[in-house]
Amino acid sequence: MKNYLAVISVFFIIFSFIPDQVLAEGSWWNKGADILKKNLSGQSKGKKVEGANYAEVGDAFKQALRIGTENVVKKLGTKDGFNNDPSIHIPLPAELKTAKKMLSKIGMSAIVDDLELKLNRGAEAATPKAKKLFLKAITDMTFKDVKNIYEGPENSATKYFQGKMSPPLKKEMQPIVEKTLSQVGAVKAYDKVIGQYKKLPFVPDVKANLTEHVIKKGMDGIFYYIAKEEANIRKNPAKQTTKLLKKVFGVK
């Protein structure tokens, strides 16, 4: 029973992450379940049933996750991947809201907007670092992990990635964000904003950690889209783009 649940879990999660070519006919759930049941009926772990075996089902599952996470990283790790996306656009730190409001009143909103743009550029430059960490998390995933994902809430896979990746991802992103913020002029832009703000009379002091802000919001954006991918698991039919995925889950 334990093995059955684990392997069914593999099938259950695979379908959210793969782009292109929707399954054209039949019930994708019934077809996948039938394949897995027939594999489970084999005495040998490597025994082939209808052209697919345990190893191939597991490989197909991980391949699907790789494709999905790579798509997210590719989408966000490009120019305007964050900046032009209202769902994950990185705003100014809360500490600078007062400065933005006050400077906008005297016609200096442009320098604040420039700083906000540069913060998003920092996240876009650092996002590709997530790729290898996703790959490691997928490689390390066991059938027990998959079972927990299947039996848990609808964001269980996202939570799995967050638990595995958050500390190392923050560490990987930090030097990239720091370097990028410096290169694109975010630090100078920040100093300019604060300099102009301090010229105003009777305003409270403000201070913000740009690097920490960009890293946090950048990671939030990455996992936001991973969660959206995961949310499609129970809704969308399989979409195959590789020979292995077509072999394991495709229509004959």
Backbone as CSV, one residue per row, in Angstrom:
resi,resn,N_x,N_y,N_z,CA_x,CA_y,CA_z,C_x,C_y,C_z
1,MET,0.826,-1.201,0.000,0.000,0.000,0.000,0.865,1.258,0.000
2,LYS,1.930,1.212,0.807,2.836,2.356,0.901,3.465,2.665,-0.448
3,ASN,3.947,1.612,-1.131,4.561,1.817,-2.439,3.540,2.323,-3.445
4,TYR,2.327,1.810,-3.332,1.277,2.227,-4.258,1.021,3.728,-4.139
5,LEU,0.881,4.206,-2.896,0.627,5.623,-2.675,1.780,6.476,-3.178
6,ALA,2.982,5.993,-2.942,4.160,6.757,-3.355,4.209,6.916,-4.857
7,VAL,3.969,5.835,-5.569,4.069,5.898,-7.028,2.903,6.670,-7.613
8,ILE,1.710,6.507,-7.048,0.577,7.295,-7.502,0.854,8.782,-7.284
9,SER,1.555,9.090,-6.198,1.918,10.479,-5.919,2.798,11.034,-7.022
10,VAL,3.708,10.214,-7.507,4.580,10.625,-8.609,3.750,11.038,-9.799
11,PHE,2.769,10.224,-10.127,1.913,10.549,-11.265,1.121,11.826,-11.012
12,PHE,0.630,11.963,-9.794,-0.294,13.037,-9.462,0.324,14.414,-9.643
13,ILE,1.595,14.559,-9.286,2.218,15.882,-9.300,2.827,16.251,-10.643
14,ILE,3.083,15.282,-11.485,3.913,15.519,-12.669,3.326,16.525,-13.643
15,PHE,2.005,16.636,-13.694,1.403,17.312,-14.820,1.366,18.828,-14.752
16,SER,1.841,19.419,-13.684,1.697,20.870,-13.583,2.787,21.647,-14.280
17,PHE,3.908,21.010,-14.574,5.085,21.807,-14.901,5.516,21.814,-16.367
18,ILE,4.856,21.108,-17.263,5.442,20.900,-18.579,4.715,21.705,-19.642
19,PRO,5.445,22.508,-20.444,4.809,23.328,-21.451,4.460,22.547,-22.703
20,ASP,3.543,23.174,-23.566,3.275,22.681,-24.919,2.371,21.454,-25.021
21,GLN,1.808,21.267,-26.180,1.106,20.095,-26.700,0.230,19.364,-25.689
22,VAL,-1.014,19.827,-25.533,-1.943,19.225,-24.574,-2.338,17.831,-25.023
23,LEU,-2.540,16.960,-24.058,-2.984,15.594,-24.330,-4.287,15.646,-25.104
24,ALA,-4.335,15.010,-26.252,-5.426,15.234,-27.180,-6.678,14.424,-26.891
25,GLU,-6.576,13.275,-26.260,-7.758,12.450,-26.106,-7.669,11.611,-24.848
26,GLY,-8.858,11.159,-24.377,-8.889,10.276,-23.221,-8.674,11.010,-21.918
27,SER,-8.860,10.317,-20.817,-8.666,10.887,-19.490,-7.214,10.739,-19.082
28,TRP,-6.533,11.864,-18.891,-5.112,11.802,-18.514,-4.943,11.158,-17.154
29,TRP,-5.901,11.379,-16.245,-5.789,10.762,-14.920,-5.925,9.250,-15.024
30,ASN,-6.959,8.793,-15.738,-7.185,7.352,-15.860,-6.042,6.668,-16.583
31,LYS,-5.527,7.332,-17.623,-4.430,6.723,-18.376,-3.187,6.584,-17.510
32,GLY,-2.838,7.674,-16.799,-1.658,7.616,-15.940,-1.816,6.612,-14.821
33,ALA,-3.001,6.581,-14.204,-3.245,5.638,-13.118,-3.148,4.205,-13.616
34,ASP,-3.653,3.959,-14.823,-3.605,2.607,-15.388,-2.164,2.165,-15.614
35,ILE,-1.344,3.078,-16.136,0.070,2.756,-16.357,0.756,2.416,-15.045
36,LEU,0.511,3.238,-14.030,1.171,3.023,-12.747,0.703,1.743,-12.074
37,LYS,-0.590,1.435,-12.170,-1.102,0.203,-11.577,-0.463,-1.012,-12.236
38,LYS,-0.303,-0.949,-13.550,0.309,-2.068,-14.258,1.777,-2.203,-13.891
39,ASN,2.446,-1.059,-13.665,3.831,-1.134,-13.206,3.909,-1.744,-11.821
40,LEU,2.949,-1.390,-10.965,2.944,-1.919,-9.609,2.688,-3.414,-9.582
41,SER,2.027,-3.927,-10.611,1.724,-5.355,-10.639,2.937,-6.195,-11.010
42,GLY,4.008,-5.533,-11.543,5.220,-6.265,-11.898,5.986,-6.699,-10.668
43,GLN,6.597,-7.840,-10.698,7.361,-8.340,-9.557,8.705,-7.644,-9.429
44,SER,9.274,-7.245,-10.546,10.598,-6.617,-10.534,10.472,-5.118,-10.687
45,LYS,11.300,-4.390,-9.960,11.271,-2.931,-10.035,11.607,-2.439,-11.429
46,GLY,12.401,-3.195,-12.143,12.809,-2.778,-13.466,11.997,-3.406,-14.573
47,LYS,11.006,-4.211,-14.222,10.215,-4.895,-15.232,9.375,-3.903,-16.020
48,LYS,9.387,-4.024,-17.327,8.651,-3.102,-18.163,7.210,-3.568,-18.334
49,VAL,6.296,-2.613,-18.246,4.893,-2.863,-18.506,4.413,-1.763,-19.431
50,GLU,3.953,-2.154,-20.633,3.519,-1.195,-21.638,4.602,-0.153,-21.896
51,GLY,5.843,-0.601,-21.936,6.940,0.266,-22.333,7.504,1.174,-21.261
52,ALA,6.952,1.143,-20.043,7.459,2.009,-18.984,7.696,1.205,-17.718
53,ASN,8.722,1.559,-16.956,8.973,0.874,-15.699,9.112,1.890,-14.568
54,TYR,9.319,1.378,-13.363,9.421,2.249,-12.192,10.436,3.367,-12.394
55,ALA,11.626,2.988,-12.851,12.696,3.971,-13.005,12.287,5.072,-13.968
56,GLU,11.617,4.675,-15.050,11.208,5.664,-16.043,10.116,6.585,-15.506
57,VAL,9.206,6.039,-14.712,8.173,6.876,-14.113,8.807,7.908,-13.175
58,GLY,9.754,7.456,-12.349,10.449,8.377,-11.454,11.243,9.422,-12.214
59,ASP,11.921,8.976,-13.280,12.695,9.913,-14.093,11.782,10.931,-14.773
60,ALA,10.622,10.461,-15.232,9.677,11.361,-15.889,9.173,12.418,-14.917
61,PHE,8.898,11.998,-13.692,8.451,12.929,-12.655,9.485,14.025,-12.423
62,LYS,10.747,13.623,-12.257,11.797,14.605,-11.996,12.064,15.473,-13.222
63,GLN,11.910,14.877,-14.389,12.095,15.641,-15.616,11.037,16.739,-15.722
64,ALA,9.807,16.392,-15.340,8.726,17.371,-15.368,9.001,18.528,-14.417
65,LEU,9.463,18.197,-13.224,9.793,19.239,-12.253,10.926,20.124,-12.753
66,ARG,11.925,19.513,-13.374,13.044,20.299,-13.902,12.563,21.284,-14.956
67,ILE,11.734,20.799,-15.864,11.236,21.665,-16.929,10.438,22.827,-16.349
68,GLY,9.573,22.510,-15.388,8.744,23.551,-14.798,9.532,24.608,-14.058
69,THR,10.473,24.174,-13.221,11.254,25.142,-12.448,12.194,25.946,-13.341
70,GLU,12.728,25.303,-14.367,13.584,26.029,-15.302,12.789,27.109,-16.033
71,ASN,11.528,26.805,-16.350,10.686,27.798,-17.015,10.448,29.011,-16.123
72,VAL,10.239,28.763,-14.838,10.023,29.864,-13.898,11.275,30.731,-13.802
73,VAL,12.431,30.090,-13.656,13.687,30.836,-13.545,13.948,31.633,-14.822
74,LYS,13.685,31.017,-15.961,13.897,31.701,-17.243,12.972,32.903,-17.382
75,LYS,11.737,32.742,-16.957,10.742,33.815,-17.060,11.128,35.027,-16.212
76,LEU,11.600,34.764,-14.999,11.874,35.859,-14.072,13.294,36.401,-14.182
77,GLY,14.222,35.570,-14.655,15.619,35.971,-14.708,16.000,36.698,-15.974
78,THR,15.086,37.462,-16.542,15.345,38.251,-17.740,14.927,39.698,-17.485
79,LYS,15.318,40.585,-18.390,14.963,41.996,-18.243,13.456,42.159,-18.127
80,ASP,13.030,42.850,-17.111,11.625,43.126,-16.816,10.848,41.903,-16.341
81,GLY,11.559,40.816,-16.024,10.889,39.645,-15.470,10.168,39.972,-14.174
82,PHE,10.762,40.840,-13.380,10.124,41.334,-12.154,9.468,42.693,-12.392
83,ASN,10.192,43.566,-13.053,9.759,44.958,-13.148,8.399,45.128,-13.814
84,ASN,8.126,44.361,-14.873,6.873,44.518,-15.612,5.783,43.548,-15.179
85,ASP,6.018,42.806,-14.124,5.022,41.847,-13.642,4.390,42.392,-12.359
86,PRO,3.148,42.847,-12.429,2.524,43.448,-11.240,2.389,42.493,-10.062
87,SER,2.407,41.197,-10.340,2.254,40.220,-9.257,3.500,40.122,-8.385
88,ILE,4.665,40.377,-8.976,5.914,40.197,-8.229,6.835,41.410,-8.298
89,HIS,6.361,42.486,-8.909,7.162,43.715,-8.981,7.636,44.103,-7.583
90,ILE,8.901,44.455,-7.485,9.473,44.803,-6.184,9.300,46.298,-5.924
91,PRO,8.515,46.645,-4.929,8.326,48.058,-4.597,9.484,48.568,-3.746
92,LEU,9.466,49.821,-3.453,10.454,50.362,-2.520,10.237,49.764,-1.138
93,PRO,11.288,49.662,-0.355,11.111,49.197,1.022,10.110,50.084,1.758
94,ALA,9.404,49.490,2.694,8.397,50.243,3.451,8.994,51.477,4.108
95,GLU,10.274,51.366,4.488,10.932,52.486,5.164,11.038,53.730,4.273
96,LEU,10.956,53.521,2.949,11.127,54.647,2.025,9.805,55.219,1.526
97,LYS,8.696,54.688,1.991,7.398,55.179,1.524,7.195,56.650,1.876
98,THR,7.637,57.009,3.058,7.507,58.410,3.469,8.345,59.315,2.580
99,ALA,9.575,58.860,2.292,10.457,59.646,1.422,9.846,59.792,0.033
100,LYS,9.271,58.713,-0.479,8.653,58.754,-1.807,7.495,59.749,-1.829
101,LYS,6.683,59.697,-0.810,5.522,60.583,-0.737,5.944,62.045,-0.677
102,MET,6.928,62.323,0.148,7.370,63.704,0.323,8.064,64.240,-0.928
103,LEU,8.912,63.428,-1.551,9.635,63.877,-2.743,8.700,64.034,-3.934
104,SER,7.676,63.195,-3.998,6.710,63.302,-5.093,5.971,64.636,-5.031
105,LYS,5.762,65.127,-3.832,5.047,66.395,-3.660,5.822,67.575,-4.213
106,ILE,7.139,67.432,-4.304,7.953,68.551,-4.810,8.520,68.240,-6.203
107,GLY,7.863,67.306,-6.894,8.235,67.021,-8.278,9.494,66.212,-8.465
108,MET,9.867,65.421,-7.467,11.090,64.621,-7.571,10.789,63.118,-7.538
109,SER,9.638,62.753,-8.040,9.263,61.333,-8.042,10.143,60.508,-8.978
110,ALA,10.757,61.160,-9.978,11.564,60.435,-10.966,12.743,59.720,-10.320
111,ILE,13.387,60.348,-9.357,14.554,59.703,-8.743,14.126,58.511,-7.881
112,VAL,12.923,58.580,-7.336,12.405,57.463,-6.548,12.028,56.307,-7.469
113,ASP,11.393,56.636,-8.582,11.022,55.605,-9.559,12.261,54.922,-10.127
114,ASP,13.318,55.696,-10.329,14.567,55.132,-10.845,15.150,54.122,-9.860
115,LEU,15.094,54.435,-8.586,15.579,53.508,-7.567,14.752,52.224,-7.575
116,GLU,13.449,52.349,-7.696,12.570,51.177,-7.707,12.880,50.272,-8.899
117,LEU,13.127,50.867,-10.058,13.499,50.092,-11.243,14.781,49.314,-10.995
118,LYS,15.752,49.957,-10.395,17.044,49.320,-10.161,16.940,48.167,-9.159
119,LEU,16.025,48.254,-8.219,15.814,47.141,-7.292,15.313,45.907,-8.044
120,ASN,14.434,46.118,-8.998,13.924,45.003,-9.792,15.001,44.421,-10.694
121,ARG,15.875,45.265,-11.190,16.987,44.775,-12.005,17.896,43.864,-11.171
122,GLY,18.055,44.189,-9.910,18.871,43.352,-9.033,18.288,41.960,-8.878
123,ALA,16.983,41.871,-8.702,16.326,40.571,-8.564,16.404,39.778,-9.857
124,GLU,16.235,40.450,-10.977,16.288,39.773,-12.278,17.668,39.176,-12.536
125,ALA,18.701,39.878,-12.111,20.068,39.394,-12.312,20.395,38.218,-11.407
126,ALA,19.803,38.182,-10.223,20.133,37.139,-9.247,19.304,35.872,-9.411
127,THR,18.150,35.959,-10.044,17.237,34.812,-10.151,17.854,33.570,-10.793
128,PRO,18.677,33.684,-11.847,19.263,32.471,-12.436,20.022,31.594,-11.453
129,LYS,20.458,32.148,-10.335,21.151,31.351,-9.323,20.237,30.281,-8.734
130,ALA,18.934,30.466,-8.877,17.992,29.496,-8.312,17.973,28.191,-9.098
131,LYS,18.407,28.221,-10.340,18.281,27.052,-11.203,18.969,25.822,-10.632
132,LYS,20.228,25.935,-10.277,20.963,24.767,-9.792,20.432,24.292,-8.446
133,LEU,19.866,25.207,-7.658,19.312,24.818,-6.364,18.006,24.052,-6.536
134,PHE,17.202,24.438,-7.515,16.007,23.663,-7.835,16.400,22.260,-8.293
135,LEU,17.402,22.179,-9.141,17.843,20.879,-9.648,18.317,19.981,-8.513
136,LYS,19.037,20.541,-7.565,19.505,19.753,-6.421,18.330,19.286,-5.566
137,ALA,17.369,20.184,-5.327,16.203,19.824,-4.521,15.400,18.717,-5.188
138,ILE,15.310,18.755,-6.508,14.587,17.718,-7.246,15.345,16.401,-7.189
139,THR,16.654,16.465,-7.370,17.481,15.258,-7.307,17.386,14.599,-5.938
140,ASP,17.342,15.408,-4.891,17.293,14.889,-3.521,15.908,14.385,-3.120
141,MET,14.892,14.674,-3.914,13.522,14.311,-3.561,13.334,12.794,-3.565
142,THR,12.763,12.266,-2.494,12.505,10.832,-2.368,11.025,10.550,-2.581
143,PHE,10.689,9.266,-2.697,9.280,8.905,-2.807,8.516,9.309,-1.547
144,LYS,9.201,9.295,-0.404,8.558,9.736,0.836,8.204,11.217,0.745
145,ASP,9.115,12.005,0.160,8.827,13.424,-0.036,7.603,13.603,-0.927
146,VAL,7.553,12.825,-2.001,6.432,12.916,-2.937,5.126,12.541,-2.247
147,LYS,5.182,11.500,-1.431,3.997,11.066,-0.688,3.515,12.184,0.238
148,ASN,4.446,12.837,0.907,4.087,13.945,1.793,3.477,15.104,1.008
149,ILE,4.015,15.348,-0.178,3.475,16.399,-1.034,2.045,16.058,-1.439
150,TYR,1.834,14.805,-1.810,0.514,14.357,-2.258,-0.516,14.459,-1.143
151,GLU,-0.134,14.065,0.066,-1.073,14.024,1.183,-1.213,15.373,1.881
152,GLY,-0.322,16.308,1.592,-0.354,17.609,2.243,-1.239,18.599,1.511
153,PRO,-1.199,19.864,1.925,-1.993,20.910,1.272,-1.531,21.162,-0.157
154,GLU,-2.286,21.977,-0.873,-2.033,22.170,-2.298,-0.724,22.892,-2.597
155,ASN,-0.110,23.477,-1.602,1.180,24.143,-1.817,2.336,23.343,-1.224
156,SER,2.138,22.040,-1.056,3.160,21.211,-0.403,4.468,21.172,-1.184
157,ALA,4.392,21.102,-2.507,5.615,21.069,-3.311,6.377,22.387,-3.174
158,THR,5.637,23.489,-3.190,6.265,24.794,-3.006,6.932,24.880,-1.641
159,LYS,6.255,24.392,-0.615,6.821,24.397,0.733,8.068,23.511,0.797
160,TYR,8.047,22.402,0.057,9.223,21.527,0.001,10.415,22.298,-0.558
161,PHE,10.200,22.984,-1.682,11.279,23.756,-2.292,11.745,24.878,-1.365
162,GLN,10.810,25.554,-0.729,11.190,26.635,0.184,12.044,26.115,1.336
163,GLY,11.652,24.979,1.889,12.410,24.408,2.994,13.804,23.980,2.595
164,LYS,13.921,23.431,1.390,15.216,22.952,0.905,16.109,24.084,0.415
165,MET,15.489,25.116,-0.158,16.256,26.084,-0.926,16.457,27.445,-0.277
166,SER,15.588,27.849,0.626,15.617,29.242,1.100,16.968,29.690,1.650
167,PRO,17.572,28.966,2.611,18.877,29.420,3.122,19.969,29.457,2.049
168,PRO,20.146,28.370,1.250,21.196,28.442,0.226,20.885,29.436,-0.884
169,LEU,19.597,29.619,-1.202,19.242,30.574,-2.250,19.564,31.998,-1.811
170,LYS,19.267,32.308,-0.577,19.599,33.634,-0.047,21.105,33.868,-0.107
171,LYS,21.867,32.841,0.251,23.325,32.946,0.235,23.846,33.148,-1.180
172,GLU,23.262,32.432,-2.153,23.699,32.542,-3.546,23.319,33.897,-4.138
173,MET,22.146,34.403,-3.760,21.654,35.646,-4.346,22.353,36.883,-3.790
174,GLN,22.797,36.821,-2.551,23.300,38.025,-1.884,24.435,38.725,-2.629
175,PRO,25.525,38.009,-2.991,26.599,38.728,-3.688,26.175,39.242,-5.058
176,ILE,25.281,38.505,-5.729,24.808,38.944,-7.043,23.969,40.206,-6.900
177,VAL,23.082,40.211,-5.923,22.237,41.382,-5.702,23.087,42.587,-5.322
178,GLU,24.032,42.387,-4.412,24.899,43.493,-3.989,25.669,44.070,-5.175
179,LYS,26.236,43.174,-5.985,27.014,43.610,-7.144,26.133,44.324,-8.160
180,THR,24.959,43.744,-8.415,24.065,44.320,-9.416,23.525,45.673,-8.975
181,LEU,23.143,45.778,-7.713,22.639,47.059,-7.213,23.696,48.147,-7.344
182,SER,24.944,47.751,-7.155,26.035,48.714,-7.312,26.239,49.072,-8.782
183,GLN,26.227,48.040,-9.649,26.474,48.254,-11.073,25.390,49.096,-11.737
184,VAL,24.146,48.837,-11.391,23.055,49.568,-12.043,22.799,50.923,-11.391
185,GLY,23.548,51.212,-10.356,23.437,52.523,-9.734,22.375,52.649,-8.667
186,ALA,21.907,51.518,-8.141,20.857,51.571,-7.124,21.351,52.224,-5.842
187,VAL,22.597,51.936,-5.490,23.152,52.508,-4.261,23.245,54.025,-4.389
188,LYS,23.731,54.482,-5.539,23.816,55.926,-5.769,22.426,56.547,-5.816
189,ALA,21.498,55.815,-6.437,20.129,56.324,-6.514,19.521,56.446,-5.122
190,TYR,19.816,55.460,-4.283,19.320,55.491,-2.901,19.899,56.688,-2.151
191,ASP,21.206,56.870,-2.302,21.862,57.995,-1.628,21.282,59.330,-2.107
192,LYS,20.955,59.372,-3.398,20.380,60.601,-3.961,18.999,60.861,-3.377
193,VAL,18.201,59.789,-3.281,16.860,59.925,-2.707,16.945,60.415,-1.269
194,ILE,17.799,59.750,-0.493,17.930,60.116,0.920,18.489,61.530,1.071
195,GLY,19.445,61.872,0.189,20.030,63.217,0.246,18.991,64.297,0.009
196,GLN,18.156,64.099,-1.012,17.112,65.074,-1.308,16.052,65.091,-0.214
197,TYR,15.750,63.924,0.293,14.733,63.809,1.347,15.158,64.557,2.607
198,LYS,16.420,64.431,2.958,16.911,65.065,4.186,16.944,66.589,4.092
199,LYS,16.865,67.101,2.877,16.829,68.552,2.706,15.473,69.127,3.096
200,LEU,14.476,68.241,3.136,13.137,68.699,3.487,13.064,68.962,4.989
201,PRO,12.330,69.979,5.376,12.243,70.303,6.812,11.304,69.375,7.580
202,PHE,11.697,69.071,8.774,10.842,68.347,9.718,10.398,66.967,9.217
203,VAL,11.311,66.235,8.626,10.963,64.880,8.178,11.682,63.863,9.063
204,PRO,11.038,62.716,9.317,11.674,61.682,10.144,12.827,61.020,9.409
205,ASP,13.761,60.501,10.151,14.910,59.819,9.563,14.461,58.479,8.984
206,VAL,15.052,58.066,7.866,14.720,56.777,7.257,16.003,56.031,6.921
207,LYS,15.911,54.714,6.942,17.044,53.870,6.584,16.513,52.534,6.083
208,ALA,17.083,52.040,4.997,16.599,50.777,4.439,17.769,49.927,3.971
209,ASN,17.631,48.608,4.123,18.632,47.663,3.631,18.161,47.164,2.269
210,LEU,18.715,47.742,1.216,18.257,47.420,-0.131,18.518,45.964,-0.490
211,THR,19.684,45.455,-0.126,20.039,44.076,-0.480,19.071,43.080,0.143
212,GLU,18.830,43.213,1.432,17.910,42.305,2.116,16.514,42.398,1.517
213,HIS,16.102,43.591,1.182,14.769,43.803,0.612,14.633,43.109,-0.739
214,VAL,15.632,43.264,-1.598,15.581,42.659,-2.933,15.634,41.137,-2.844
215,ILE,16.470,40.604,-1.966,16.568,39.151,-1.814,15.234,38.573,-1.351
216,LYS,14.641,39.176,-0.341,13.370,38.670,0.187,12.270,38.730,-0.867
217,LYS,12.132,39.874,-1.506,11.081,40.026,-2.509,11.360,39.171,-3.745
218,GLY,12.645,39.021,-4.078,13.005,38.171,-5.207,12.638,36.722,-4.959
219,MET,12.941,36.222,-3.773,12.586,34.849,-3.419,11.070,34.679,-3.350
220,ASP,10.386,35.687,-2.838,8.920,35.638,-2.809,8.363,35.496,-4.221
221,GLY,8.946,36.231,-5.162,8.482,36.172,-6.546,8.715,34.816,-7.181
222,ILE,9.884,34.238,-6.932,10.201,32.916,-7.480,9.215,31.876,-6.964
223,PHE,9.010,31.840,-5.659,8.120,30.834,-5.084,6.651,31.119,-5.389
224,TYR,6.332,32.361,-5.677,4.972,32.705,-6.100,4.625,31.962,-7.384
225,TYR,5.571,31.969,-8.335,5.296,31.297,-9.603,5.418,29.781,-9.501
226,ILE,6.258,29.298,-8.613,6.294,27.857,-8.375,4.949,27.406,-7.816
227,ALA,4.377,28.196,-6.917,3.069,27.865,-6.341,1.980,27.880,-7.405
228,LYS,2.065,28.806,-8.348,1.074,28.843,-9.429,1.174,27.599,-10.300
229,GLU,2.400,27.145,-10.550,2.583,25.913,-11.307,1.956,24.746,-10.548
230,GLU,2.238,24.688,-9.262,1.724,23.579,-8.452,0.199,23.574,-8.393
231,ALA,-0.403,24.763,-8.407,-1.857,24.876,-8.308,-2.579,24.221,-9.478
232,ASN,-1.852,24.001,-10.579,-2.468,23.396,-11.757,-2.457,21.872,-11.733
233,ILE,-1.845,21.294,-10.725,-1.666,19.842,-10.690,-2.979,19.091,-10.875
234,ARG,-4.004,19.477,-10.137,-5.266,18.738,-10.164,-6.191,19.201,-11.284
235,LYS,-5.756,20.214,-12.032,-6.635,20.783,-13.053,-6.240,20.401,-14.476
236,ASN,-4.956,20.533,-14.765,-4.526,20.474,-16.162,-4.146,19.084,-16.631
237,PRO,-4.420,18.784,-17.872,-3.970,17.525,-18.453,-2.477,17.558,-18.720
238,ALA,-1.937,16.400,-19.004,-0.503,16.315,-19.275,-0.153,17.049,-20.555
239,LYS,1.015,17.625,-20.568,1.534,18.295,-21.757,2.944,17.773,-21.968
240,GLN,3.149,17.004,-23.029,4.440,16.351,-23.193,5.340,17.101,-24.164
241,THR,6.612,17.198,-23.815,7.581,17.829,-24.708,8.811,16.964,-24.922
242,THR,8.952,15.871,-24.205,10.127,15.022,-24.358,9.695,13.595,-24.672
243,LYS,10.607,12.827,-25.224,10.303,11.440,-25.577,9.913,10.626,-24.350
244,LEU,10.630,10.846,-23.239,10.349,10.074,-22.031,8.959,10.378,-21.493
245,LEU,8.598,11.648,-21.458,7.283,12.012,-20.941,6.174,11.498,-21.847
246,LYS,6.395,11.535,-23.138,5.412,10.977,-24.065,5.303,9.470,-23.887
247,LYS,6.438,8.831,-23.648,6.445,7.375,-23.475,5.685,6.965,-22.224
248,VAL,5.910,7.681,-21.123,5.304,7.292,-19.852,3.856,7.738,-19.746
249,PHE,3.555,8.953,-20.207,2.228,9.503,-19.976,1.478,9.897,-21.242
250,GLY,2.062,9.701,-22.404,1.423,10.140,-23.625,0.351,9.203,-24.126
251,VAL,-0.414,9.710,-25.068,-1.466,8.908,-25.700,-0.843,8.003,-26.738
252,LYS,-1.233,6.756,-26.731,-0.704,5.810,-27.707,-1.329,6.066,-29.065
